[in-house]
Amino acid sequence: MTIEEFEKESTFKIGDKNTAFSKYFIGQSYLYPYGGVNGVNVANVTFEPGCRNNWHIHHKGGQILICIKGEGYYQEWGHEVRKLHEGDIAFIKPEVKHWHGATKDSYFSHLAIEVPAEGSTNERLEEVNDNEYNKLN
């Protein structure tokens, strides 16, 4: 499947190659920012098969992921990985180190909703290396 075929089957827009944040991803991702209101921002993030973001932490504000297409992973530091499917939701509390991305053989899209908080920041950390990732089923 190509990204164009995946987008045709999707209800949500895929957007452009995610060049602004590419240094925080392994593989190709796409970003479609929907915008927001009152500090709540929503974007569709799409991952090509095998693509994942680095470990990261949302300080003060959290994040909500709503899985809209494909299969992906979500993992909190020190916990087992969780496989995500269309319709799944991941609630990420502030100060939780985590990562998310596609499985090896599926595109994956989720709506990322930033939970606003005064003084909130995102801390980008180390990569989810190939050895860790390739152990996942």
A tleap script that builds the chain and sets N, CA, C and O, in Angstrom:
source leaprc.protein.ff14SB
mol = sequence {
  NMET THR ILE GLU GLU PHE GLU LYS GLU SER
  THR PHE LYS ILE GLY ASP LYS ASN THR ALA
  PHE SER LYS TYR PHE ILE GLY GLN SER TYR
  LEU TYR PRO TYR GLY GLY VAL ASN GLY VAL
  ASN VAL ALA ASN VAL THR PHE GLU PRO GLY
  CYS ARG ASN ASN TRP HIE ILE HIE HIE LYS
  GLY GLY GLN ILE LEU ILE CYS ILE LYS GLY
  GLU GLY TYR TYR GLN GLU TRP GLY HIE GLU
  VAL ARG LYS LEU HIE GLU GLY ASP ILE ALA
  PHE ILE LYS PRO GLU VAL LYS HIE TRP HIE
  GLY ALA THR LYS ASP SER TYR PHE SER HIE
  LEU ALA ILE GLU VAL PRO ALA GLU GLY SER
  THR ASN GLU ARG LEU GLU GLU VAL ASN ASP
  ASN GLU TYR ASN LYS LEU CASN
}
set mol.1.N position { 0.843 -1.179 0.000 }
set mol.1.CA position { 0.000 0.000 0.000 }
set mol.1.C position { 0.890 1.244 0.000 }
set mol.1.O position { 1.946 1.258 0.632 }
set mol.2.N position { 0.467 2.263 -0.696 }
set mol.2.CA position { 1.173 3.543 -0.711 }
set mol.2.C position { 0.457 4.517 0.221 }
set mol.2.O position { -0.663 4.260 0.662 }
set mol.3.N position { 1.106 5.621 0.512 }
set mol.3.CA position { 0.494 6.643 1.357 }
set mol.3.C position { -0.752 7.220 0.678 }
set mol.3.O position { -1.715 7.579 1.356 }
set mol.4.N position { -0.739 7.310 -0.646 }
set mol.4.CA position { -1.895 7.822 -1.374 }
set mol.4.C position { -3.091 6.866 -1.242 }
set mol.4.O position { -4.226 7.311 -1.067 }
set mol.5.N position { -2.839 5.571 -1.324 }
set mol.5.CA position { -3.904 4.578 -1.156 }
set mol.5.C position { -4.451 4.615 0.275 }
set mol.5.O position { -5.659 4.522 0.492 }
set mol.6.N position { -3.543 4.750 1.245 }
set mol.6.CA position { -3.956 4.829 2.643 }
set mol.6.C position { -4.850 6.052 2.870 }
set mol.6.O position { -5.863 5.974 3.565 }
set mol.7.N position { -4.459 7.178 2.274 }
set mol.7.CA position { -5.236 8.408 2.440 }
set mol.7.C position { -6.624 8.284 1.814 }
set mol.7.O position { -7.597 8.799 2.365 }
set mol.8.N position { -6.726 7.603 0.667 }
set mol.8.CA position { -8.032 7.428 0.021 }
set mol.8.C position { -8.997 6.657 0.914 }
set mol.8.O position { -10.205 6.890 0.871 }
set mol.9.N position { -8.471 5.740 1.722 }
set mol.9.CA position { -9.301 4.931 2.611 }
set mol.9.C position { -9.575 5.618 3.950 }
set mol.9.O position { -10.361 5.119 4.754 }
set mol.10.N position { -8.937 6.747 4.185 }
set mol.10.CA position { -9.046 7.432 5.469 }
set mol.10.C position { -10.122 8.508 5.445 }
set mol.10.O position { -10.356 9.146 4.418 }
set mol.11.N position { -10.764 8.700 6.571 }
set mol.11.CA position { -11.743 9.765 6.735 }
set mol.11.C position { -11.053 11.109 6.952 }
set mol.11.O position { -11.618 12.159 6.647 }
set mol.12.N position { -9.832 11.071 7.479 }
set mol.12.CA position { -9.105 12.279 7.854 }
set mol.12.C position { -7.982 12.569 6.865 }
set mol.12.O position { -7.451 11.659 6.228 }
set mol.13.N position { -7.629 13.840 6.745 }
set mol.13.CA position { -6.540 14.248 5.855 }
set mol.13.C position { -5.195 13.814 6.425 }
set mol.13.O position { -4.965 13.906 7.631 }
set mol.14.N position { -4.315 13.343 5.558 }
set mol.14.CA position { -2.983 12.868 5.955 }
set mol.14.C position { -2.015 14.037 6.134 }
set mol.14.O position { -1.214 14.044 7.068 }
set mol.15.N position { -2.089 15.003 5.258 }
set mol.15.CA position { -1.198 16.152 5.348 }
set mol.15.C position { 0.090 15.943 4.595 }
set mol.15.O position { 0.200 15.059 3.745 }
set mol.16.N position { 1.063 16.767 4.919 }
set mol.16.CA position { 2.364 16.760 4.238 }
set mol.16.C position { 3.390 15.987 5.041 }
set mol.16.O position { 3.177 15.666 6.211 }
set mol.17.N position { 4.516 15.692 4.388 }
set mol.17.CA position { 5.623 15.064 5.110 }
set mol.17.C position { 5.964 15.928 6.313 }
set mol.17.O position { 6.024 17.154 6.215 }
set mol.18.N position { 6.182 15.289 7.431 }
set mol.18.CA position { 6.402 15.969 8.703 }
set mol.18.C position { 7.869 16.400 8.832 }
set mol.18.O position { 8.614 15.860 9.649 }
set mol.19.N position { 8.264 17.366 8.027 }
set mol.19.CA position { 9.664 17.807 8.019 }
set mol.19.C position { 10.022 18.617 9.263 }
set mol.19.O position { 11.170 18.584 9.706 }
set mol.20.N position { 9.065 19.340 9.828 }
set mol.20.CA position { 9.350 20.189 10.990 }
set mol.20.C position { 9.812 19.381 12.200 }
set mol.20.O position { 10.605 19.871 13.005 }
set mol.21.N position { 9.325 18.154 12.334 }
set mol.21.CA position { 9.652 17.326 13.490 }
set mol.21.C position { 10.383 16.043 13.107 }
set mol.21.O position { 10.496 15.130 13.924 }
set mol.22.N position { 10.879 15.966 11.878 }
set mol.22.CA position { 11.474 14.717 11.381 }
set mol.22.C position { 12.660 14.234 12.211 }
set mol.22.O position { 12.930 13.034 12.248 }
set mol.23.N position { 13.368 15.136 12.872 }
set mol.23.CA position { 14.520 14.700 13.672 }
set mol.23.C position { 14.090 13.943 14.928 }
set mol.23.O position { 14.931 13.351 15.605 }
set mol.24.N position { 12.789 13.953 15.252 }
set mol.24.CA position { 12.276 13.231 16.412 }
set mol.24.C position { 11.566 11.929 16.035 }
set mol.24.O position { 10.883 11.329 16.865 }
set mol.25.N position { 11.729 11.496 14.783 }
set mol.25.CA position { 11.093 10.288 14.270 }
set mol.25.C position { 12.131 9.401 13.591 }
set mol.25.O position { 13.108 9.891 13.024 }
set mol.26.N position { 11.908 8.103 13.656 }
set mol.26.CA position { 12.612 7.152 12.803 }
set mol.26.C position { 11.602 6.759 11.744 }
set mol.26.O position { 10.538 6.233 12.070 }
set mol.27.N position { 11.915 7.004 10.486 }
set mol.27.CA position { 10.988 6.733 9.396 }
set mol.27.C position { 10.206 7.973 9.012 }
set mol.27.O position { 10.412 9.056 9.559 }
set mol.28.N position { 9.301 7.790 8.057 }
set mol.28.CA position { 8.541 8.916 7.516 }
set mol.28.C position { 7.186 9.061 8.199 }
set mol.28.O position { 6.417 8.105 8.306 }
set mol.29.N position { 6.915 10.274 8.654 }
set mol.29.CA position { 5.603 10.603 9.201 }
set mol.29.C position { 5.016 11.771 8.410 }
set mol.29.O position { 5.715 12.473 7.680 }
set mol.30.N position { 3.718 11.949 8.582 }
set mol.30.CA position { 2.972 13.011 7.904 }
set mol.30.C position { 2.163 13.751 8.962 }
set mol.30.O position { 1.756 13.170 9.968 }
set mol.31.N position { 1.935 15.047 8.720 }
set mol.31.CA position { 1.259 15.867 9.720 }
set mol.31.C position { 0.191 16.730 9.058 }
set mol.31.O position { 0.450 17.434 8.082 }
set mol.32.N position { -1.010 16.657 9.614 }
set mol.32.CA position { -2.080 17.562 9.203 }
set mol.32.C position { -2.614 18.258 10.449 }
set mol.32.O position { -3.394 17.675 11.202 }
set mol.33.N position { -2.193 19.511 10.670 }
set mol.33.CA position { -2.676 20.243 11.850 }
set mol.33.C position { -4.079 20.797 11.600 }
set mol.33.O position { -4.300 21.554 10.655 }
set mol.34.N position { -5.009 20.412 12.451 }
set mol.34.CA position { -6.377 20.914 12.337 }
set mol.34.C position { -6.540 22.254 13.042 }
set mol.34.O position { -7.518 22.962 12.802 }
set mol.35.N position { -5.607 22.608 13.899 }
set mol.35.CA position { -5.723 23.840 14.659 }
set mol.35.C position { -6.326 23.552 16.016 }
set mol.35.O position { -6.295 22.419 16.495 }
set mol.36.N position { -6.872 24.577 16.628 }
set mol.36.CA position { -7.438 24.360 17.952 }
set mol.36.C position { -8.169 25.573 18.464 }
set mol.36.O position { -8.348 26.574 17.770 }
set mol.37.N position { -8.585 25.442 19.715 }
set mol.37.CA position { -9.298 26.518 20.386 }
set mol.37.C position { -8.964 26.453 21.873 }
set mol.37.O position { -8.872 25.366 22.444 }
set mol.38.N position { -8.785 27.594 22.490 }
set mol.38.CA position { -8.507 27.691 23.930 }
set mol.38.C position { -7.313 26.831 24.350 }
set mol.38.O position { -7.330 26.238 25.429 }
set mol.39.N position { -6.295 26.760 23.522 }
set mol.39.CA position { -5.090 26.019 23.865 }
set mol.39.C position { -5.152 24.533 23.576 }
set mol.39.O position { -4.153 23.836 23.752 }
set mol.40.N position { -6.305 24.021 23.132 }
set mol.40.CA position { -6.433 22.606 22.765 }
set mol.40.C position { -6.155 22.503 21.270 }
set mol.40.O position { -6.932 22.999 20.454 }
set mol.41.N position { -5.049 21.860 20.914 }
set mol.41.CA position { -4.670 21.706 19.515 }
set mol.41.C position { -4.847 20.259 19.087 }
set mol.41.O position { -4.579 19.330 19.849 }
set mol.42.N position { -5.311 20.085 17.836 }
set mol.42.CA position { -5.558 18.753 17.280 }
set mol.42.C position { -4.806 18.632 15.960 }
set mol.42.O position { -4.838 19.536 15.126 }
set mol.43.N position { -4.124 17.490 15.785 }
set mol.43.CA position { -3.437 17.216 14.524 }
set mol.43.C position { -3.556 15.734 14.216 }
set mol.43.O position { -3.593 14.901 15.122 }
set mol.44.N position { -3.617 15.413 12.933 }
set mol.44.CA position { -3.536 14.020 12.507 }
set mol.44.C position { -2.068 13.730 12.233 }
set mol.44.O position { -1.429 14.414 11.433 }
set mol.45.N position { -1.544 12.720 12.897 }
set mol.45.CA position { -0.168 12.271 12.646 }
set mol.45.C position { -0.269 10.881 12.038 }
set mol.45.O position { -0.884 9.984 12.614 }
set mol.46.N position { 0.340 10.710 10.865 }
set mol.46.CA position { 0.329 9.427 10.164 }
set mol.46.C position { 1.756 8.921 10.059 }
set mol.46.O position { 2.674 9.671 9.727 }
set mol.47.N position { 1.929 7.635 10.346 }
set mol.47.CA position { 3.231 6.977 10.341 }
set mol.47.C position { 3.259 5.931 9.232 }
set mol.47.O position { 2.333 5.129 9.115 }
set mol.48.N position { 4.305 5.933 8.422 }
set mol.48.CA position { 4.490 4.837 7.484 }
set mol.48.C position { 4.871 3.587 8.273 }
set mol.48.O position { 5.317 3.701 9.415 }
set mol.49.N position { 4.708 2.391 7.690 }
set mol.49.CA position { 5.097 1.175 8.408 }
set mol.49.C position { 6.517 1.289 8.971 }
set mol.49.O position { 7.441 1.698 8.267 }
set mol.50.N position { 6.680 0.925 10.239 }
set mol.50.CA position { 7.984 0.972 10.898 }
set mol.50.C position { 8.369 2.320 11.468 }
set mol.50.O position { 9.369 2.421 12.178 }
set mol.51.N position { 7.605 3.355 11.179 }
set mol.51.CA position { 7.912 4.696 11.672 }
set mol.51.C position { 7.439 4.836 13.115 }
set mol.51.O position { 6.366 4.356 13.481 }
set mol.52.N position { 8.252 5.498 13.920 }
set mol.52.CA position { 7.874 5.792 15.306 }
set mol.52.C position { 8.575 7.061 15.757 }
set mol.52.O position { 9.611 7.445 15.215 }
set mol.53.N position { 7.984 7.712 16.771 }
set mol.53.CA position { 8.640 8.898 17.305 }
set mol.53.C position { 9.573 8.502 18.449 }
set mol.53.O position { 9.518 7.380 18.954 }
set mol.54.N position { 10.410 9.423 18.839 }
set mol.54.CA position { 11.325 9.201 19.960 }
set mol.54.C position { 10.541 9.161 21.268 }
set mol.54.O position { 9.399 9.617 21.343 }
set mol.55.N position { 11.172 8.614 22.283 }
set mol.55.CA position { 10.643 8.754 23.628 }
set mol.55.C position { 10.477 10.240 23.895 }
set mol.55.O position { 11.309 11.037 23.463 }
set mol.56.N position { 9.431 10.625 24.589 }
set mol.56.CA position { 9.215 12.034 24.910 }
set mol.56.C position { 8.302 12.170 26.120 }
set mol.56.O position { 7.636 11.221 26.533 }
set mol.57.N position { 8.293 13.375 26.673 }
set mol.57.CA position { 7.492 13.680 27.861 }
set mol.57.C position { 6.756 14.996 27.612 }
set mol.57.O position { 7.341 15.972 27.143 }
set mol.58.N position { 5.471 15.001 27.934 }
set mol.58.CA position { 4.680 16.237 27.922 }
set mol.58.C position { 4.669 16.763 29.352 }
set mol.58.O position { 4.026 16.188 30.230 }
set mol.59.N position { 5.377 17.849 29.574 }
set mol.59.CA position { 5.450 18.428 30.911 }
set mol.59.C position { 4.237 19.333 31.162 }
set mol.59.O position { 3.885 20.166 30.327 }
set mol.60.N position { 3.624 19.157 32.298 }
set mol.60.CA position { 2.469 19.907 32.804 }
set mol.60.C position { 1.174 19.554 32.084 }
set mol.60.O position { 0.164 19.310 32.744 }
set mol.61.N position { 1.166 19.520 30.759 }
set mol.61.CA position { -0.023 19.132 30.002 }
set mol.61.C position { 0.178 17.739 29.441 }
set mol.61.O position { 1.311 17.345 29.165 }
set mol.62.N position { -0.872 17.004 29.270 }
set mol.62.CA position { -0.775 15.655 28.728 }
set mol.62.C position { -1.146 15.620 27.261 }
set mol.62.O position { -1.088 16.632 26.563 }
set mol.63.N position { -1.531 14.438 26.805 }
set mol.63.CA position { -1.892 14.238 25.410 }
set mol.63.C position { -2.919 13.112 25.328 }
set mol.63.O position { -2.909 12.182 26.134 }
set mol.64.N position { -3.793 13.213 24.351 }
set mol.64.CA position { -4.761 12.164 24.057 }
set mol.64.C position { -4.535 11.736 22.618 }
set mol.64.O position { -4.457 12.573 21.719 }
set mol.65.N position { -4.431 10.433 22.400 }
set mol.65.CA position { -4.301 9.885 21.050 }
set mol.65.C position { -5.580 9.125 20.723 }
set mol.65.O position { -5.990 8.243 21.478 }
set mol.66.N position { -6.205 9.460 19.613 }
set mol.66.CA position { -7.374 8.732 19.129 }
set mol.66.C position { -6.972 8.054 17.828 }
set mol.66.O position { -6.702 8.717 16.827 }
set mol.67.N position { -6.934 6.739 17.852 }
set mol.67.CA position { -6.467 5.971 16.702 }
set mol.67.C position { -7.559 5.918 15.651 }
set mol.67.O position { -8.683 5.500 15.931 }
set mol.68.N position { -7.226 6.343 14.437 }
set mol.68.CA position { -8.255 6.467 13.409 }
set mol.68.C position { -8.065 5.521 12.232 }
set mol.68.O position { -9.008 5.302 11.472 }
set mol.69.N position { -6.879 4.955 12.056 }
set mol.69.CA position { -6.672 4.044 10.929 }
set mol.69.C position { -5.361 3.295 11.112 }
set mol.69.O position { -4.379 3.851 11.605 }
set mol.70.N position { -5.355 2.031 10.711 }
set mol.70.CA position { -4.146 1.226 10.747 }
set mol.70.C position { -3.871 0.634 12.123 }
set mol.70.O position { -4.739 0.605 12.995 }
set mol.71.N position { -2.638 0.164 12.291 }
set mol.71.CA position { -2.207 -0.433 13.559 }
set mol.71.C position { -0.934 0.235 14.040 }
set mol.71.O position { -0.027 0.523 13.258 }
set mol.72.N position { -0.886 0.476 15.340 }
set mol.72.CA position { 0.290 1.122 15.897 }
set mol.72.C position { 0.604 0.616 17.286 }
set mol.72.O position { -0.024 -0.310 17.798 }
set mol.73.N position { 1.596 1.254 17.878 }
set mol.73.CA position { 2.036 0.921 19.229 }
set mol.73.C position { 2.035 2.175 20.082 }
set mol.73.O position { 2.204 3.290 19.588 }
set mol.74.N position { 1.839 1.964 21.387 }
set mol.74.CA position { 2.020 3.007 22.393 }
set mol.74.C position { 2.709 2.338 23.573 }
set mol.74.O position { 2.319 1.250 23.996 }
set mol.75.N position { 3.738 2.997 24.102 }
set mol.75.CA position { 4.427 2.424 25.255 }
set mol.75.C position { 4.837 3.514 26.217 }
set mol.75.O position { 5.389 4.543 25.828 }
set mol.76.N position { 4.549 3.262 27.505 }
set mol.76.CA position { 5.046 4.113 28.575 }
set mol.76.C position { 6.304 3.485 29.146 }
set mol.76.O position { 6.421 2.261 29.193 }
set mol.77.N position { 7.234 4.301 29.573 }
set mol.77.CA position { 8.503 3.846 30.140 }
set mol.77.C position { 8.238 2.873 31.293 }
set mol.77.O position { 7.467 3.168 32.207 }
set mol.78.N position { 8.886 1.717 31.232 }
set mol.78.CA position { 8.756 0.724 32.289 }
set mol.78.C position { 7.539 -0.177 32.164 }
set mol.78.O position { 7.310 -1.021 33.030 }
set mol.79.N position { 6.760 -0.018 31.112 }
set mol.79.CA position { 5.548 -0.816 30.896 }
set mol.79.C position { 5.632 -1.555 29.566 }
set mol.79.O position { 6.415 -1.193 28.687 }
set mol.80.N position { 4.822 -2.586 29.433 }
set mol.80.CA position { 4.734 -3.331 28.180 }
set mol.80.C position { 4.119 -2.446 27.099 }
set mol.80.O position { 3.337 -1.540 27.385 }
set mol.81.N position { 4.488 -2.728 25.862 }
set mol.81.CA position { 3.913 -1.994 24.733 }
set mol.81.C position { 2.449 -2.375 24.564 }
set mol.81.O position { 2.054 -3.512 24.823 }
set mol.82.N position { 1.662 -1.419 24.132 }
set mol.82.CA position { 0.238 -1.640 23.861 }
set mol.82.C position { 0.008 -1.495 22.365 }
set mol.82.O position { 0.401 -0.490 21.773 }
set mol.83.N position { -0.624 -2.489 21.748 }
set mol.83.CA position { -0.951 -2.397 20.330 }
set mol.83.C position { -2.247 -1.607 20.182 }
set mol.83.O position { -3.212 -1.834 20.913 }
set mol.84.N position { -2.258 -0.684 19.236 }
set mol.84.CA position { -3.395 0.205 19.029 }
set mol.84.C position { -4.058 -0.075 17.690 }
set mol.84.O position { -3.386 -0.316 16.687 }
set mol.85.N position { -5.387 -0.041 17.688 }
set mol.85.CA position { -6.192 -0.259 16.491 }
set mol.85.C position { -7.189 0.885 16.346 }
set mol.85.O position { -7.390 1.667 17.275 }
set mol.86.N position { -7.802 0.972 15.192 }
set mol.86.CA position { -8.815 1.985 14.936 }
set mol.86.C position { -9.851 1.994 16.062 }
set mol.86.O position { -10.407 0.955 16.417 }
set mol.87.N position { -10.098 3.172 16.612 }
set mol.87.CA position { -11.070 3.329 17.699 }
set mol.87.C position { -10.454 3.328 19.084 }
set mol.87.O position { -11.109 3.743 20.041 }
set mol.88.N position { -9.204 2.871 19.226 }
set mol.88.CA position { -8.545 2.885 20.532 }
set mol.88.C position { -8.153 4.305 20.926 }
set mol.88.O position { -7.895 5.152 20.072 }
set mol.89.N position { -8.115 4.545 22.222 }
set mol.89.CA position { -7.705 5.845 22.751 }
set mol.89.C position { -6.624 5.625 23.796 }
set mol.89.O position { -6.736 4.739 24.644 }
set mol.90.N position { -5.583 6.432 23.729 }
set mol.90.CA position { -4.528 6.415 24.744 }
set mol.90.C position { -4.539 7.772 25.439 }
set mol.90.O position { -4.402 8.815 24.799 }
set mol.91.N position { -4.704 7.741 26.757 }
set mol.91.CA position { -4.651 8.954 27.572 }
set mol.91.C position { -3.264 9.022 28.196 }
set mol.91.O position { -2.874 8.123 28.941 }
set mol.92.N position { -2.525 10.073 27.900 }
set mol.92.CA position { -1.153 10.203 28.367 }
set mol.92.C position { -1.107 11.325 29.403 }
set mol.92.O position { -1.331 12.493 29.088 }
set mol.93.N position { -0.816 10.946 30.629 }
set mol.93.CA position { -0.757 11.919 31.709 }
set mol.93.C position { 0.518 12.749 31.593 }
set mol.93.O position { 1.498 12.296 31.002 }
set mol.94.N position { 0.515 13.953 32.149 }
set mol.94.CA position { 1.730 14.760 32.174 }
set mol.94.C position { 2.859 14.003 32.880 }
set mol.94.O position { 2.619 13.215 33.794 }
set mol.95.N position { 4.059 14.252 32.448 }
set mol.95.CA position { 5.297 13.735 33.046 }
set mol.95.C position { 5.532 12.240 32.785 }
set mol.95.O position { 6.396 11.642 33.428 }
set mol.96.N position { 4.787 11.624 31.861 }
set mol.96.CA position { 4.963 10.211 31.542 }
set mol.96.C position { 5.822 10.083 30.286 }
set mol.96.O position { 5.451 10.569 29.218 }
set mol.97.N position { 6.963 9.430 30.425 }
set mol.97.CA position { 7.853 9.181 29.289 }
set mol.97.C position { 7.216 8.084 28.433 }
set mol.97.O position { 6.842 7.030 28.947 }
set mol.98.N position { 7.094 8.337 27.108 }
set mol.98.CA position { 6.400 7.405 26.229 }
set mol.98.C position { 6.827 7.601 24.780 }
set mol.98.O position { 7.542 8.546 24.447 }
set mol.99.N position { 6.375 6.689 23.930 }
set mol.99.CA position { 6.529 6.811 22.477 }
set mol.99.C position { 5.315 6.170 21.814 }
set mol.99.O position { 4.575 5.418 22.448 }
set mol.100.N position { 5.116 6.477 20.518 }
set mol.100.CA position { 4.053 5.846 19.730 }
set mol.100.C position { 4.467 5.839 18.270 }
set mol.100.O position { 5.271 6.661 17.830 }
set mol.101.N position { 3.897 4.890 17.523 }
set mol.101.CA position { 4.212 4.780 16.104 }
set mol.101.C position { 3.521 3.589 15.469 }
set mol.101.O position { 2.714 2.910 16.104 }
set mol.102.N position { 3.845 3.344 14.216 }
set mol.102.CA position { 3.219 2.280 13.424 }
set mol.102.C position { 3.849 0.925 13.721 }
set mol.102.O position { 4.976 0.838 14.208 }
set mol.103.N position { 3.097 -0.129 13.417 }
set mol.103.CA position { 3.688 -1.467 13.432 }
set mol.103.C position { 4.593 -1.591 12.202 }
set mol.103.O position { 4.629 -0.703 11.349 }
set mol.104.N position { 5.312 -2.692 12.129 }
set mol.104.CA position { 6.268 -2.885 11.028 }
set mol.104.C position { 5.598 -2.989 9.664 }
set mol.104.O position { 6.195 -2.640 8.646 }
set mol.105.N position { 4.345 -3.474 9.645 }
set mol.105.CA position { 3.716 -3.746 8.351 }
set mol.105.C position { 2.384 -3.021 8.141 }
set mol.105.O position { 1.566 -3.459 7.331 }
set mol.106.N position { 2.159 -1.924 8.856 }
set mol.106.CA position { 0.914 -1.174 8.684 }
set mol.106.C position { 1.172 0.323 8.798 }
set mol.106.O position { 1.954 0.773 9.635 }
set mol.107.N position { 0.506 1.079 7.949 }
set mol.107.CA position { 0.425 2.511 8.176 }
set mol.107.C position { -0.404 2.712 9.448 }
set mol.107.O position { -1.160 1.827 9.849 }
set mol.108.N position { -0.259 3.867 10.069 }
set mol.108.CA position { -0.984 4.139 11.306 }
set mol.108.C position { -1.243 5.640 11.414 }
set mol.108.O position { -0.332 6.450 11.247 }
set mol.109.N position { -2.495 5.999 11.696 }
set mol.109.CA position { -2.861 7.407 11.914 }
set mol.109.C position { -3.551 7.559 13.253 }
set mol.109.O position { -4.364 6.725 13.653 }
set mol.110.N position { -3.213 8.636 13.937 }
set mol.110.CA position { -3.952 8.996 15.147 }
set mol.110.C position { -4.133 10.501 15.206 }
set mol.110.O position { -3.306 11.273 14.719 }
set mol.111.N position { -5.237 10.890 15.817 }
set mol.111.CA position { -5.418 12.295 16.145 }
set mol.111.C position { -4.685 12.529 17.454 }
set mol.111.O position { -4.905 11.820 18.435 }
set mol.112.N position { -3.823 13.516 17.463 }
set mol.112.CA position { -3.089 13.893 18.672 }
set mol.112.C position { -3.723 15.167 19.216 }
set mol.112.O position { -3.787 16.190 18.534 }
set mol.113.N position { -4.188 15.084 20.453 }
set mol.113.CA position { -4.831 16.221 21.101 }
set mol.113.C position { -3.960 16.636 22.278 }
set mol.113.O position { -3.769 15.870 23.223 }
set mol.114.N position { -3.441 17.837 22.213 }
set mol.114.CA position { -2.613 18.360 23.291 }
set mol.114.C position { -3.507 18.876 24.407 }
set mol.114.O position { -4.401 19.688 24.166 }
set mol.115.N position { -3.271 18.412 25.621 }
set mol.115.CA position { -4.022 18.885 26.783 }
set mol.115.C position { -3.298 20.128 27.303 }
set mol.115.O position { -2.146 20.043 27.727 }
set mol.116.N position { -3.963 21.270 27.270 }
set mol.116.CA position { -3.268 22.507 27.634 }
set mol.116.C position { -3.024 22.630 29.137 }
set mol.116.O position { -3.808 22.158 29.962 }
set mol.117.N position { -1.932 23.268 29.452 }
set mol.117.CA position { -1.606 23.622 30.832 }
set mol.117.C position { -0.650 24.812 30.774 }
set mol.117.O position { 0.180 24.909 29.871 }
set mol.118.N position { -0.773 25.686 31.716 }
set mol.118.CA position { 0.103 26.858 31.749 }
set mol.118.C position { 1.551 26.413 31.889 }
set mol.118.O position { 1.886 25.645 32.791 }
set mol.119.N position { 2.401 26.893 31.002 }
set mol.119.CA position { 3.822 26.572 31.048 }
set mol.119.C position { 4.167 25.189 30.531 }
set mol.119.O position { 5.263 24.693 30.788 }
set mol.120.N position { 3.253 24.554 29.806 }
set mol.120.CA position { 3.534 23.194 29.320 }
set mol.120.C position { 4.599 23.202 28.232 }
set mol.120.O position { 4.701 24.141 27.442 }
set mol.121.N position { 5.391 22.133 28.211 }
set mol.121.CA position { 6.436 21.947 27.206 }
set mol.121.C position { 6.506 20.472 26.850 }
set mol.121.O position { 5.967 19.619 27.556 }
set mol.122.N position { 7.177 20.187 25.745 }
set mol.122.CA position { 7.448 18.810 25.333 }
set mol.122.C position { 8.953 18.592 25.342 }
set mol.122.O position { 9.710 19.375 24.770 }
set mol.123.N position { 9.368 17.536 25.988 }
set mol.123.CA position { 10.787 17.183 26.036 }
set mol.123.C position { 11.020 15.977 25.141 }
set mol.123.O position { 10.457 14.907 25.372 }
set mol.124.N position { 11.849 16.151 24.121 }
set mol.124.CA position { 12.170 15.079 23.180 }
set mol.124.C position { 13.400 14.349 23.681 }
set mol.124.O position { 14.392 14.974 24.059 }
set mol.125.N position { 13.335 13.029 23.685 }
set mol.125.CA position { 14.395 12.207 24.269 }
set mol.125.C position { 14.985 11.249 23.232 }
set mol.125.O position { 14.944 11.519 22.032 }
set mol.126.N position { 15.526 10.144 23.703 }
set mol.126.CA position { 16.243 9.212 22.833 }
set mol.126.C position { 15.315 8.458 21.884 }
set mol.126.O position { 14.107 8.369 22.104 }
set mol.127.N position { 15.908 7.923 20.830 }
set mol.127.CA position { 15.181 7.129 19.852 }
set mol.127.C position { 14.734 5.803 20.457 }
set mol.127.O position { 15.346 5.293 21.396 }
set mol.128.N position { 13.668 5.261 19.909 }
set mol.128.CA position { 13.301 3.861 20.135 }
set mol.128.C position { 14.117 3.106 19.093 }
set mol.128.O position { 13.759 3.073 17.916 }
set mol.129.N position { 15.222 2.497 19.535 }
set mol.129.CA position { 16.158 1.944 18.557 }
set mol.129.C position { 15.600 0.703 17.876 }
set mol.129.O position { 14.625 0.106 18.334 }
set mol.130.N position { 16.239 0.330 16.774 }
set mol.130.CA position { 15.774 -0.804 15.973 }
set mol.130.C position { 15.738 -2.099 16.770 }
set mol.130.O position { 14.828 -2.905 16.580 }
set mol.131.N position { 16.709 -2.321 17.661 }
set mol.131.CA position { 16.712 -3.555 18.460 }
set mol.131.C position { 15.474 -3.657 19.337 }
set mol.131.O position { 14.840 -4.711 19.388 }
set mol.132.N position { 15.119 -2.573 20.031 }
set mol.132.CA position { 13.915 -2.555 20.871 }
set mol.132.C position { 12.661 -2.767 20.024 }
set mol.132.O position { 11.803 -3.591 20.338 }
set mol.133.N position { 12.588 -2.000 18.946 }
set mol.133.CA position { 11.405 -2.007 18.085 }
set mol.133.C position { 11.193 -3.365 17.410 }
set mol.133.O position { 10.070 -3.865 17.348 }
set mol.134.N position { 12.271 -3.951 16.909 }
set mol.134.CA position { 12.163 -5.214 16.167 }
set mol.134.C position { 11.770 -6.391 17.035 }
set mol.134.O position { 11.392 -7.436 16.505 }
set mol.135.N position { 11.846 -6.258 18.371 }
set mol.135.CA position { 11.412 -7.313 19.285 }
set mol.135.C position { 9.893 -7.340 19.419 }
set mol.135.O position { 9.348 -8.315 19.936 }
set mol.136.N position { 9.197 -6.304 18.971 }
set mol.136.CA position { 7.742 -6.222 19.138 }
set mol.136.C position { 7.040 -7.128 18.142 }
set mol.136.O position { 7.513 -7.320 17.021 }
set mol.137.N position { 5.907 -7.685 18.557 }
set mol.137.CA position { 5.106 -8.548 17.673 }
set mol.137.C position { 4.096 -7.706 16.918 }
set mol.137.O position { 3.322 -8.237 16.122 }
savepdb mol mol.pdb
quit
